[in-house]
Amino acid sequence: MKEEKNNDSYLLYRIARDYYEYDMPQKEIAKRENISRPHVSRLLKKAKECGIVSIEIRKPNFLGTDQMVSKLKELSELEIVEVVQSSRAQFRDSDELSSLISDHASVNIIKYLIGCQKIGVGIGKTLYSTVKKMNLQELDDAVIVPLVGVAKKCSGNMHCNLIVSLLADATKSTGYFTNLPIVVDKTEMDTELFNIRYEELKKEWDELDVAIVGLGEPYKSVKKEFILNEATDIYKKIITKSKNVGDLLVSYFRRDGSEVVVRNAYVKVTLPLEDLRQIPRVICIAGGEKKVTGLLTAIENKYISGLITDTYTANELINLLQKKEIKEDV
């Protein structure tokens, strides 16, 4: 019995050490210890209660949240900045950070939609989670429009029509749904039916008052799950070798903001990156260690005019923008 208790104490120590000292994500700890992720969370709480973990609260070495918002607006010229408090461990764990940011965004996004008649939505895990968590708040005569086509087989967070439906339900708005696929054969584009539907969708895009988008991580390995399940291996290899820094609306882009174009027999049904600049307000809901460079690029190229993120991502963006400012002044 005593040995079992000691083993339990050592498990608490090991999990607390990995999480707090080594910044290991909870899902990685769960896999290593062969337990569930929720159980890891409970054990971390228990480690605090029994004194294995003692947390000291200190004033952060970076700006407070309000100062951070003001500084990021000043340096980036973003119209909208919302920042939710995060930890370094959350900054490095995409699942935990996605949940944290979407909790905040689900409550705060509505104020930027009031008075808008046409609202465009993209795809992505954090965006999907945001609209799924939203409480009922009615908008007057709004129409929710997809900014990309639909994939044949995908998770809910990558299905634009589903995100349109969730947001329309949460705001008592009208959903505009498309049956156009994300990836289209060029020969299909020559058909009359396709052209009618595509022109109707593009007309909706031309009338957007606001767009809400997510930002994807860079695609660096063909072994990783790809956002376009219809994509060929050649397509994936081209994206992998492109030195992309992320994607907006299924369009991967480089550090200079240029889109990675794959010239073949297929085209994408998605709002073009350059057209984002024509929309009065584009709010990106994203954050995390792997997305900082992509967000910086999207900001510099005016693809987005608003950002809902976390404190660690905001701090990294501020540091990079300040370095750029100093370099330009020299």
Secondary structure, DSSP 8 states (H G I E B T S, - for coil): -HHHHHHHHHHHHHHHIIIIIS---HHHHHHHHTS-HHHHHHHHHHHHHTTS--------SS--HHHHHHHHHHHH--SEEEEE---HHHHH-HHHHHHHHHHHHHHHGGGGTTT-SEEEE---HHHHHHHHH------SS-EEEESB-B-SS--GGG-HHHHHHHHHHHHT-EE-----BSEEEHHHHTSHHHHHHHHHHHHHHHT-SEEEE--B-----TTS--S-TT--HHHHHHHHTTT--EEETTEEE-TTS-B----SSEEE-B--GGGGGGSS-EEEE--SGGGHHHHHHHHHTTS-SEEEEEHHHHHHHHHHHHHHHHHHH-
